[in-house]
Amino acid sequence: MVAKESVMPKMKTRRSAAKRFSLTGSGKFKRRRQNLRHILTKKNAKRKRRLGQSAIVDSANERSLRRQLPYA
């Protein structure tokens, strides 16, 4: 009988986070801005244009995000 080697299980990716964040070339996380889904009539064009652009995840949240996306 052959002894089976114990192998560490693979780490799982949080799929919800994987769909919302992507990695940039410099290793930072890119995210979408909030507030561009509804109630757009009271927001001016400049604000809506800015909300359409992507943003970088804050450094305070980056550690938890790296934990959620171990292979990113």
PyMOL Python script that loads the backbone (N, CA, C, O; Angstrom):
from pymol import cmd

cmd.read_pdbstr("""\
ATOM      1  N   MET A   1       0.837  -1.184   0.000  1.00  0.00           N
ATOM      2  CA  MET A   1       0.000   0.000   0.000  1.00  0.00           C
ATOM      3  C   MET A   1       0.881   1.246   0.000  1.00  0.00           C
ATOM      4  O   MET A   1       1.823   1.338   0.787  1.00  0.00           O
ATOM      5  N   VAL A   2       0.582   2.205  -0.875  1.00  0.00           N
ATOM      6  CA  VAL A   2       1.387   3.413  -1.026  1.00  0.00           C
ATOM      7  C   VAL A   2       0.816   4.524  -0.148  1.00  0.00           C
ATOM      8  O   VAL A   2      -0.389   4.775  -0.151  1.00  0.00           O
ATOM      9  N   ALA A   3       1.699   5.188   0.605  1.00  0.00           N
ATOM     10  CA  ALA A   3       1.264   6.305   1.467  1.00  0.00           C
ATOM     11  C   ALA A   3       0.958   7.519   0.593  1.00  0.00           C
ATOM     12  O   ALA A   3       1.749   7.877  -0.279  1.00  0.00           O
ATOM     13  N   LYS A   4      -0.188   8.146   0.831  1.00  0.00           N
ATOM     14  CA  LYS A   4      -0.599   9.303   0.049  1.00  0.00           C
ATOM     15  C   LYS A   4      -0.009  10.571   0.671  1.00  0.00           C
ATOM     16  O   LYS A   4      -0.115  10.785   1.878  1.00  0.00           O
ATOM     17  N   GLU A   5       0.610  11.404  -0.163  1.00  0.00           N
ATOM     18  CA  GLU A   5       1.183  12.654   0.334  1.00  0.00           C
ATOM     19  C   GLU A   5       0.066  13.625   0.684  1.00  0.00           C
ATOM     20  O   GLU A   5      -0.936  13.713  -0.026  1.00  0.00           O
ATOM     21  N   SER A   6       0.242  14.352   1.777  1.00  0.00           N
ATOM     22  CA  SER A   6      -0.755  15.357   2.126  1.00  0.00           C
ATOM     23  C   SER A   6      -0.437  16.643   1.369  1.00  0.00           C
ATOM     24  O   SER A   6       0.672  17.171   1.454  1.00  0.00           O
ATOM     25  N   VAL A   7      -1.413  17.131   0.637  1.00  0.00           N
ATOM     26  CA  VAL A   7      -1.248  18.323  -0.183  1.00  0.00           C
ATOM     27  C   VAL A   7      -2.174  19.404   0.354  1.00  0.00           C
ATOM     28  O   VAL A   7      -3.335  19.141   0.671  1.00  0.00           O
ATOM     29  N   MET A   8      -1.652  20.621   0.453  1.00  0.00           N
ATOM     30  CA  MET A   8      -2.482  21.740   0.901  1.00  0.00           C
ATOM     31  C   MET A   8      -3.589  21.978  -0.126  1.00  0.00           C
ATOM     32  O   MET A   8      -3.340  21.921  -1.330  1.00  0.00           O
ATOM     33  N   PRO A   9      -4.789  22.238   0.338  1.00  0.00           N
ATOM     34  CA  PRO A   9      -5.859  22.518  -0.629  1.00  0.00           C
ATOM     35  C   PRO A   9      -5.645  23.873  -1.295  1.00  0.00           C
ATOM     36  O   PRO A   9      -4.980  24.750  -0.745  1.00  0.00           O
ATOM     37  N   LYS A  10      -6.211  24.028  -2.472  1.00  0.00           N
ATOM     38  CA  LYS A  10      -6.106  25.295  -3.181  1.00  0.00           C
ATOM     39  C   LYS A  10      -6.887  26.366  -2.430  1.00  0.00           C
ATOM     40  O   LYS A  10      -7.899  26.081  -1.791  1.00  0.00           O
ATOM     41  N   MET A  11      -6.402  27.601  -2.517  1.00  0.00           N
ATOM     42  CA  MET A  11      -7.142  28.723  -1.917  1.00  0.00           C
ATOM     43  C   MET A  11      -8.239  29.127  -2.886  1.00  0.00           C
ATOM     44  O   MET A  11      -8.041  29.116  -4.100  1.00  0.00           O
ATOM     45  N   LYS A  12      -9.393  29.484  -2.346  1.00  0.00           N
ATOM     46  CA  LYS A  12     -10.511  29.870  -3.197  1.00  0.00           C
ATOM     47  C   LYS A  12     -10.548  31.377  -3.383  1.00  0.00           C
ATOM     48  O   LYS A  12     -10.251  32.145  -2.468  1.00  0.00           O
ATOM     49  N   THR A  13     -10.922  31.780  -4.591  1.00  0.00           N
ATOM     50  CA  THR A  13     -11.098  33.192  -4.919  1.00  0.00           C
ATOM     51  C   THR A  13     -12.528  33.590  -4.616  1.00  0.00           C
ATOM     52  O   THR A  13     -13.461  32.854  -4.938  1.00  0.00           O
ATOM     53  N   ARG A  14     -12.711  34.757  -3.993  1.00  0.00           N
ATOM     54  CA  ARG A  14     -14.059  35.299  -3.804  1.00  0.00           C
ATOM     55  C   ARG A  14     -14.552  35.793  -5.158  1.00  0.00           C
ATOM     56  O   ARG A  14     -14.073  36.803  -5.673  1.00  0.00           O
ATOM     57  N   ARG A  15     -15.505  35.079  -5.723  1.00  0.00           N
ATOM     58  CA  ARG A  15     -15.951  35.389  -7.077  1.00  0.00           C
ATOM     59  C   ARG A  15     -16.586  36.766  -7.180  1.00  0.00           C
ATOM     60  O   ARG A  15     -16.467  37.430  -8.210  1.00  0.00           O
ATOM     61  N   SER A  16     -17.267  37.205  -6.111  1.00  0.00           N
ATOM     62  CA  SER A  16     -17.889  38.529  -6.143  1.00  0.00           C
ATOM     63  C   SER A  16     -16.826  39.613  -6.278  1.00  0.00           C
ATOM     64  O   SER A  16     -17.033  40.596  -6.990  1.00  0.00           O
ATOM     65  N   ALA A  17     -15.693  39.444  -5.605  1.00  0.00           N
ATOM     66  CA  ALA A  17     -14.603  40.416  -5.694  1.00  0.00           C
ATOM     67  C   ALA A  17     -13.916  40.332  -7.054  1.00  0.00           C
ATOM     68  O   ALA A  17     -13.508  41.354  -7.605  1.00  0.00           O
ATOM     69  N   ALA A  18     -13.785  39.133  -7.593  1.00  0.00           N
ATOM     70  CA  ALA A  18     -13.118  38.945  -8.880  1.00  0.00           C
ATOM     71  C   ALA A  18     -13.876  39.633 -10.005  1.00  0.00           C
ATOM     72  O   ALA A  18     -13.275  40.084 -10.980  1.00  0.00           O
ATOM     73  N   LYS A  19     -15.200  39.716  -9.869  1.00  0.00           N
ATOM     74  CA  LYS A  19     -16.011  40.365 -10.892  1.00  0.00           C
ATOM     75  C   LYS A  19     -15.965  41.886 -10.784  1.00  0.00           C
ATOM     76  O   LYS A  19     -16.246  42.585 -11.757  1.00  0.00           O
ATOM     77  N   ARG A  20     -15.612  42.401  -9.609  1.00  0.00           N
ATOM     78  CA  ARG A  20     -15.657  43.851  -9.384  1.00  0.00           C
ATOM     79  C   ARG A  20     -14.310  44.551  -9.487  1.00  0.00           C
ATOM     80  O   ARG A  20     -14.259  45.757  -9.728  1.00  0.00           O
ATOM     81  N   PHE A  21     -13.219  43.813  -9.307  1.00  0.00           N
ATOM     82  CA  PHE A  21     -11.900  44.432  -9.281  1.00  0.00           C
ATOM     83  C   PHE A  21     -10.970  43.760 -10.274  1.00  0.00           C
ATOM     84  O   PHE A  21     -11.064  42.557 -10.517  1.00  0.00           O
ATOM     85  N   SER A  22     -10.061  44.558 -10.851  1.00  0.00           N
ATOM     86  CA  SER A  22      -9.038  43.997 -11.726  1.00  0.00           C
ATOM     87  C   SER A  22      -7.701  44.605 -11.360  1.00  0.00           C
ATOM     88  O   SER A  22      -7.643  45.684 -10.771  1.00  0.00           O
ATOM     89  N   LEU A  23      -6.633  43.920 -11.705  1.00  0.00           N
ATOM     90  CA  LEU A  23      -5.292  44.333 -11.343  1.00  0.00           C
ATOM     91  C   LEU A  23      -4.691  45.186 -12.457  1.00  0.00           C
ATOM     92  O   LEU A  23      -4.842  44.863 -13.636  1.00  0.00           O
ATOM     93  N   THR A  24      -4.011  46.273 -12.092  1.00  0.00           N
ATOM     94  CA  THR A  24      -3.336  47.109 -13.080  1.00  0.00           C
ATOM     95  C   THR A  24      -1.926  46.572 -13.296  1.00  0.00           C
ATOM     96  O   THR A  24      -1.496  45.648 -12.605  1.00  0.00           O
ATOM     97  N   GLY A  25      -1.227  47.136 -14.230  1.00  0.00           N
ATOM     98  CA  GLY A  25       0.133  46.696 -14.523  1.00  0.00           C
ATOM     99  C   GLY A  25       1.092  46.927 -13.379  1.00  0.00           C
ATOM    100  O   GLY A  25       2.047  46.169 -13.206  1.00  0.00           O
ATOM    101  N   SER A  26       0.849  47.972 -12.587  1.00  0.00           N
ATOM    102  CA  SER A  26       1.737  48.287 -11.458  1.00  0.00           C
ATOM    103  C   SER A  26       1.359  47.518 -10.196  1.00  0.00           C
ATOM    104  O   SER A  26       2.000  47.688  -9.160  1.00  0.00           O
ATOM    105  N   GLY A  27       0.319  46.667 -10.267  1.00  0.00           N
ATOM    106  CA  GLY A  27      -0.046  45.828  -9.134  1.00  0.00           C
ATOM    107  C   GLY A  27      -1.107  46.421  -8.222  1.00  0.00           C
ATOM    108  O   GLY A  27      -1.374  45.882  -7.148  1.00  0.00           O
ATOM    109  N   LYS A  28      -1.718  47.530  -8.642  1.00  0.00           N
ATOM    110  CA  LYS A  28      -2.796  48.121  -7.851  1.00  0.00           C
ATOM    111  C   LYS A  28      -4.124  47.574  -8.346  1.00  0.00           C
ATOM    112  O   LYS A  28      -4.205  47.025  -9.444  1.00  0.00           O
ATOM    113  N   PHE A  29      -5.170  47.725  -7.532  1.00  0.00           N
ATOM    114  CA  PHE A  29      -6.490  47.251  -7.927  1.00  0.00           C
ATOM    115  C   PHE A  29      -7.313  48.385  -8.492  1.00  0.00           C
ATOM    116  O   PHE A  29      -7.338  49.490  -7.952  1.00  0.00           O
ATOM    117  N   LYS A  30      -7.989  48.090  -9.593  1.00  0.00           N
ATOM    118  CA  LYS A  30      -8.854  49.060 -10.252  1.00  0.00           C
ATOM    119  C   LYS A  30     -10.299  48.717  -9.921  1.00  0.00           C
ATOM    120  O   LYS A  30     -10.671  47.545  -9.866  1.00  0.00           O
ATOM    121  N   ARG A  31     -11.119  49.758  -9.698  1.00  0.00           N
ATOM    122  CA  ARG A  31     -12.526  49.543  -9.359  1.00  0.00           C
ATOM    123  C   ARG A  31     -13.404  50.517 -10.128  1.00  0.00           C
ATOM    124  O   ARG A  31     -12.926  51.500 -10.694  1.00  0.00           O
ATOM    125  N   ARG A  32     -14.697  50.222 -10.135  1.00  0.00           N
ATOM    126  CA  ARG A  32     -15.691  51.124 -10.704  1.00  0.00           C
ATOM    127  C   ARG A  32     -16.143  52.102  -9.644  1.00  0.00           C
ATOM    128  O   ARG A  32     -16.099  51.788  -8.455  1.00  0.00           O
ATOM    129  N   ARG A  33     -16.579  53.288 -10.053  1.00  0.00           N
ATOM    130  CA  ARG A  33     -17.124  54.252  -9.105  1.00  0.00           C
ATOM    131  C   ARG A  33     -18.605  53.984  -8.888  1.00  0.00           C
ATOM    132  O   ARG A  33     -19.273  53.398  -9.739  1.00  0.00           O
ATOM    133  N   GLN A  34     -19.107  54.416  -7.749  1.00  0.00           N
ATOM    134  CA  GLN A  34     -20.529  54.243  -7.437  1.00  0.00           C
ATOM    135  C   GLN A  34     -21.334  55.431  -7.960  1.00  0.00           C
ATOM    136  O   GLN A  34     -20.771  56.406  -8.457  1.00  0.00           O
ATOM    137  N   ASN A  35     -22.644  55.339  -7.842  1.00  0.00           N
ATOM    138  CA  ASN A  35     -23.598  56.426  -8.137  1.00  0.00           C
ATOM    139  C   ASN A  35     -23.817  56.711  -9.616  1.00  0.00           C
ATOM    140  O   ASN A  35     -24.093  57.856  -9.975  1.00  0.00           O
ATOM    141  N   LEU A  36     -23.705  55.721 -10.480  1.00  0.00           N
ATOM    142  CA  LEU A  36     -23.981  55.968 -11.898  1.00  0.00           C
ATOM    143  C   LEU A  36     -25.031  54.995 -12.426  1.00  0.00           C
ATOM    144  O   LEU A  36     -25.038  54.684 -13.617  1.00  0.00           O
ATOM    145  N   ARG A  37     -25.913  54.514 -11.561  1.00  0.00           N
ATOM    146  CA  ARG A  37     -26.918  53.542 -11.982  1.00  0.00           C
ATOM    147  C   ARG A  37     -28.301  54.159 -12.173  1.00  0.00           C
ATOM    148  O   ARG A  37     -28.980  53.847 -13.152  1.00  0.00           O
ATOM    149  N   HIS A  38     -28.726  55.016 -11.271  1.00  0.00           N
ATOM    150  CA  HIS A  38     -30.046  55.632 -11.393  1.00  0.00           C
ATOM    151  C   HIS A  38     -30.023  56.995 -10.716  1.00  0.00           C
ATOM    152  O   HIS A  38     -29.017  57.381 -10.119  1.00  0.00           O
ATOM    153  N   ILE A  39     -31.124  57.718 -10.808  1.00  0.00           N
ATOM    154  CA  ILE A  39     -31.241  59.104 -10.330  1.00  0.00           C
ATOM    155  C   ILE A  39     -30.132  59.950 -10.969  1.00  0.00           C
ATOM    156  O   ILE A  39     -29.376  60.630 -10.276  1.00  0.00           O
ATOM    157  N   LEU A  40     -30.053  59.893 -12.294  1.00  0.00           N
ATOM    158  CA  LEU A  40     -28.992  60.592 -13.012  1.00  0.00           C
ATOM    159  C   LEU A  40     -29.402  61.994 -13.448  1.00  0.00           C
ATOM    160  O   LEU A  40     -28.550  62.786 -13.853  1.00  0.00           O
ATOM    161  N   THR A  41     -30.697  62.314 -13.371  1.00  0.00           N
ATOM    162  CA  THR A  41     -31.160  63.606 -13.881  1.00  0.00           C
ATOM    163  C   THR A  41     -30.652  64.767 -13.042  1.00  0.00           C
ATOM    164  O   THR A  41     -30.402  65.846 -13.579  1.00  0.00           O
ATOM    165  N   LYS A  42     -30.494  64.573 -11.754  1.00  0.00           N
ATOM    166  CA  LYS A  42     -30.020  65.671 -10.897  1.00  0.00           C
ATOM    167  C   LYS A  42     -28.504  65.800 -10.859  1.00  0.00           C
ATOM    168  O   LYS A  42     -27.979  66.753 -10.283  1.00  0.00           O
ATOM    169  N   LYS A  43     -27.796  64.854 -11.466  1.00  0.00           N
ATOM    170  CA  LYS A  43     -26.336  64.926 -11.500  1.00  0.00           C
ATOM    171  C   LYS A  43     -25.903  65.621 -12.788  1.00  0.00           C
ATOM    172  O   LYS A  43     -26.412  65.321 -13.868  1.00  0.00           O
ATOM    173  N   ASN A  44     -24.955  66.556 -12.662  1.00  0.00           N
ATOM    174  CA  ASN A  44     -24.535  67.283 -13.860  1.00  0.00           C
ATOM    175  C   ASN A  44     -23.614  66.431 -14.726  1.00  0.00           C
ATOM    176  O   ASN A  44     -23.102  65.402 -14.286  1.00  0.00           O
ATOM    177  N   ALA A  45     -23.412  66.880 -15.974  1.00  0.00           N
ATOM    178  CA  ALA A  45     -22.685  66.098 -16.969  1.00  0.00           C
ATOM    179  C   ALA A  45     -21.241  65.858 -16.551  1.00  0.00           C
ATOM    180  O   ALA A  45     -20.690  64.783 -16.786  1.00  0.00           O
ATOM    181  N   LYS A  46     -20.632  66.861 -15.930  1.00  0.00           N
ATOM    182  CA  LYS A  46     -19.237  66.722 -15.497  1.00  0.00           C
ATOM    183  C   LYS A  46     -19.099  65.621 -14.456  1.00  0.00           C
ATOM    184  O   LYS A  46     -18.157  64.830 -14.496  1.00  0.00           O
ATOM    185  N   ARG A  47     -20.038  65.578 -13.533  1.00  0.00           N
ATOM    186  CA  ARG A  47     -20.021  64.563 -12.467  1.00  0.00           C
ATOM    187  C   ARG A  47     -20.228  63.167 -13.044  1.00  0.00           C
ATOM    188  O   ARG A  47     -19.542  62.221 -12.655  1.00  0.00           O
ATOM    189  N   LYS A  48     -21.177  63.039 -13.973  1.00  0.00           N
ATOM    190  CA  LYS A  48     -21.448  61.727 -14.580  1.00  0.00           C
ATOM    191  C   LYS A  48     -20.262  61.240 -15.403  1.00  0.00           C
ATOM    192  O   LYS A  48     -19.965  60.046 -15.437  1.00  0.00           O
ATOM    193  N   ARG A  49     -19.587  62.179 -16.069  1.00  0.00           N
ATOM    194  CA  ARG A  49     -18.406  61.830 -16.854  1.00  0.00           C
ATOM    195  C   ARG A  49     -17.298  61.304 -15.938  1.00  0.00           C
ATOM    196  O   ARG A  49     -16.640  60.315 -16.261  1.00  0.00           O
ATOM    197  N   ARG A  50     -17.098  61.958 -14.814  1.00  0.00           N
ATOM    198  CA  ARG A  50     -16.079  61.543 -13.846  1.00  0.00           C
ATOM    199  C   ARG A  50     -16.428  60.198 -13.219  1.00  0.00           C
ATOM    200  O   ARG A  50     -15.545  59.373 -12.985  1.00  0.00           O
ATOM    201  N   LEU A  51     -17.718  59.974 -12.946  1.00  0.00           N
ATOM    202  CA  LEU A  51     -18.155  58.711 -12.350  1.00  0.00           C
ATOM    203  C   LEU A  51     -17.981  57.533 -13.309  1.00  0.00           C
ATOM    204  O   LEU A  51     -17.873  56.388 -12.871  1.00  0.00           O
ATOM    205  N   GLY A  52     -17.954  57.806 -14.603  1.00  0.00           N
ATOM    206  CA  GLY A  52     -17.769  56.757 -15.595  1.00  0.00           C
ATOM    207  C   GLY A  52     -16.350  56.251 -15.671  1.00  0.00           C
ATOM    208  O   GLY A  52     -16.103  55.173 -16.211  1.00  0.00           O
ATOM    209  N   GLN A  53     -15.404  57.018 -15.134  1.00  0.00           N
ATOM    210  CA  GLN A  53     -14.001  56.609 -15.170  1.00  0.00           C
ATOM    211  C   GLN A  53     -13.696  55.670 -14.006  1.00  0.00           C
ATOM    212  O   GLN A  53     -14.344  55.726 -12.961  1.00  0.00           O
ATOM    213  N   SER A  54     -12.713  54.819 -14.200  1.00  0.00           N
ATOM    214  CA  SER A  54     -12.350  53.881 -13.135  1.00  0.00           C
ATOM    215  C   SER A  54     -11.488  54.581 -12.098  1.00  0.00           C
ATOM    216  O   SER A  54     -10.945  55.657 -12.348  1.00  0.00           O
ATOM    217  N   ALA A  55     -11.369  53.956 -10.927  1.00  0.00           N
ATOM    218  CA  ALA A  55     -10.586  54.508  -9.828  1.00  0.00           C
ATOM    219  C   ALA A  55      -9.696  53.420  -9.244  1.00  0.00           C
ATOM    220  O   ALA A  55      -9.899  52.233  -9.496  1.00  0.00           O
ATOM    221  N   ILE A  56      -8.715  53.839  -8.464  1.00  0.00           N
ATOM    222  CA  ILE A  56      -7.800  52.913  -7.799  1.00  0.00           C
ATOM    223  C   ILE A  56      -8.314  52.658  -6.387  1.00  0.00           C
ATOM    224  O   ILE A  56      -8.775  53.577  -5.709  1.00  0.00           O
ATOM    225  N   VAL A  57      -8.232  51.410  -5.951  1.00  0.00           N
ATOM    226  CA  VAL A  57      -8.678  51.033  -4.606  1.00  0.00           C
ATOM    227  C   VAL A  57      -7.752  51.684  -3.579  1.00  0.00           C
ATOM    228  O   VAL A  57      -6.535  51.713  -3.761  1.00  0.00           O
ATOM    229  N   ASP A  58      -8.333  52.201  -2.505  1.00  0.00           N
ATOM    230  CA  ASP A  58      -7.574  52.855  -1.449  1.00  0.00           C
ATOM    231  C   ASP A  58      -6.648  51.859  -0.752  1.00  0.00           C
ATOM    232  O   ASP A  58      -6.941  50.665  -0.683  1.00  0.00           O
ATOM    233  N   SER A  59      -5.532  52.363  -0.240  1.00  0.00           N
ATOM    234  CA  SER A  59      -4.538  51.492   0.394  1.00  0.00           C
ATOM    235  C   SER A  59      -5.083  50.819   1.658  1.00  0.00           C
ATOM    236  O   SER A  59      -4.627  49.738   2.032  1.00  0.00           O
ATOM    237  N   ALA A  60      -6.058  51.456   2.313  1.00  0.00           N
ATOM    238  CA  ALA A  60      -6.647  50.877   3.521  1.00  0.00           C
ATOM    239  C   ALA A  60      -7.425  49.595   3.215  1.00  0.00           C
ATOM    240  O   ALA A  60      -7.540  48.723   4.076  1.00  0.00           O
ATOM    241  N   ASN A  61      -7.952  49.476   2.011  1.00  0.00           N
ATOM    242  CA  ASN A  61      -8.756  48.304   1.628  1.00  0.00           C
ATOM    243  C   ASN A  61      -7.970  47.284   0.821  1.00  0.00           C
ATOM    244  O   ASN A  61      -8.481  46.204   0.523  1.00  0.00           O
ATOM    245  N   GLU A  62      -6.748  47.610   0.469  1.00  0.00           N
ATOM    246  CA  GLU A  62      -5.993  46.734  -0.433  1.00  0.00           C
ATOM    247  C   GLU A  62      -5.628  45.402   0.213  1.00  0.00           C
ATOM    248  O   GLU A  62      -5.619  44.371  -0.459  1.00  0.00           O
ATOM    249  N   ARG A  63      -5.325  45.415   1.513  1.00  0.00           N
ATOM    250  CA  ARG A  63      -4.929  44.182   2.200  1.00  0.00           C
ATOM    251  C   ARG A  63      -6.055  43.151   2.192  1.00  0.00           C
ATOM    252  O   ARG A  63      -5.823  41.973   1.918  1.00  0.00           O
ATOM    253  N   SER A  64      -7.273  43.595   2.493  1.00  0.00           N
ATOM    254  CA  SER A  64      -8.406  42.672   2.500  1.00  0.00           C
ATOM    255  C   SER A  64      -8.719  42.177   1.090  1.00  0.00           C
ATOM    256  O   SER A  64      -9.170  41.045   0.912  1.00  0.00           O
ATOM    257  N   LEU A  65      -8.481  43.016   0.098  1.00  0.00           N
ATOM    258  CA  LEU A  65      -8.744  42.627  -1.283  1.00  0.00           C
ATOM    259  C   LEU A  65      -7.738  41.576  -1.754  1.00  0.00           C
ATOM    260  O   LEU A  65      -8.096  40.651  -2.483  1.00  0.00           O
ATOM    261  N   ARG A  66      -6.482  41.722  -1.335  1.00  0.00           N
ATOM    262  CA  ARG A  66      -5.469  40.718  -1.697  1.00  0.00           C
ATOM    263  C   ARG A  66      -5.785  39.367  -1.080  1.00  0.00           C
ATOM    264  O   ARG A  66      -5.465  38.324  -1.651  1.00  0.00           O
ATOM    265  N   ARG A  67      -6.413  39.390   0.087  1.00  0.00           N
ATOM    266  CA  ARG A  67      -6.827  38.157   0.748  1.00  0.00           C
ATOM    267  C   ARG A  67      -7.980  37.497  -0.006  1.00  0.00           C
ATOM    268  O   ARG A  67      -8.060  36.271  -0.085  1.00  0.00           O
ATOM    269  N   GLN A  68      -8.872  38.322  -0.559  1.00  0.00           N
ATOM    270  CA  GLN A  68     -10.021  37.786  -1.301  1.00  0.00           C
ATOM    271  C   GLN A  68      -9.626  37.275  -2.682  1.00  0.00           C
ATOM    272  O   GLN A  68     -10.258  36.362  -3.213  1.00  0.00           O
ATOM    273  N   LEU A  69      -8.573  37.868  -3.268  1.00  0.00           N
ATOM    274  CA  LEU A  69      -8.132  37.480  -4.595  1.00  0.00           C
ATOM    275  C   LEU A  69      -6.681  36.969  -4.512  1.00  0.00           C
ATOM    276  O   LEU A  69      -5.753  37.684  -4.890  1.00  0.00           O
ATOM    277  N   PRO A  70      -6.486  35.747  -4.025  1.00  0.00           N
ATOM    278  CA  PRO A  70      -5.127  35.258  -3.780  1.00  0.00           C
ATOM    279  C   PRO A  70      -4.297  35.061  -5.047  1.00  0.00           C
ATOM    280  O   PRO A  70      -3.068  35.092  -4.978  1.00  0.00           O
ATOM    281  N   TYR A  71      -4.926  34.862  -6.188  1.00  0.00           N
ATOM    282  CA  TYR A  71      -4.176  34.605  -7.416  1.00  0.00           C
ATOM    283  C   TYR A  71      -4.151  35.800  -8.356  1.00  0.00           C
ATOM    284  O   TYR A  71      -3.732  35.665  -9.505  1.00  0.00           O
ATOM    285  N   ALA A  72      -4.590  36.964  -7.895  1.00  0.00           N
ATOM    286  CA  ALA A  72      -4.596  38.169  -8.739  1.00  0.00           C
ATOM    287  C   ALA A  72      -3.221  38.790  -8.764  1.00  0.00           C
ATOM    288  O   ALA A  72      -3.018  39.813  -9.418  1.00  0.00           O
TER     289      ALA A  72
END
""", "prot")
cmd.dss("prot")
cmd.show_as("cartoon", "prot")
cmd.util.cbc("prot")
cmd.orient("prot")
